[in-house]
Amino acid sequence: MKDVYSNGQVLFEDKHFQDHIEHHVPVQIYYQNCHKDIGFVERYTPSFIKVNRTYYYRHVYTFISRPGY
């Protein structure tokens, strides 16, 4: 992986999500500090991140890197 992501690092740039897709690194998703989901990024757009067949709005949810999970 070009950049090494720390466990717990917040993801927000397209590059972050692309790296996680390419290297099969899971992400954890939070809504207002509550865990909602964990899985692999399937797709991303300027507005949404798709994980586990669900689209999460980028401006509402927080995405955290979970390498090794």
N, C-alpha and C positions, 0 to 999 in steps of 0.2 A: 504494500500500500504506500502510495506516494507520501501521504501524511499519516502519521501515527495518531490514532485517536485514543484518548484516555477514557477509561471507564467512567461514565458520568458526564462526559463533555457534551455541552449543548450544541445541537446541529441546527443550522439555519440557512446556509448557503447551498445553492444547487450542487456545487462541487462536493459538499459533504455527503449529500444523498447519493450522488453518482458513485462516489468511492464506496459507500456502504453496499450499493447494489453489486458493483464489480467484485468486491471482496467478500461478499456474503457475511457482513457484520450486522448483527441484530441491533434494533433500536427499541427503546422503551418510550412509551407515549404517556404524557401527563396532561391532565386538564385541571387547572387551578390546584396544583400540588397533589392531585390524586392520581394514582396509577390507573390507566385505562387499558393499555394493551402492550404487548411486546412481540416483536417478530421482525421479518425481513422486509425492507423496502422493495416493493414491486414496481413502482412507478412514481414519478413526481412531476408536478406542473408548477407554474408560478403561484398557484393558490392552494394546491392539495398535495398530500403525501399519501400514497396507497400502501397499506400494510394489512395483511390478512384479509384481502378482498374488501377492505373498508377504506374510504377516502376520509382523511383527517385534514381539516382546514388549517393551513400553516399559521395563520394569524391568531388562532385560538388555542391550539395545542402546543406543547413543548416536546421536542424530540431529543432524546438522550442516547448517546452511543453506549452500547453494551458489548464491547469485544470480549470474547471468551465465555459469553453466557450460553 
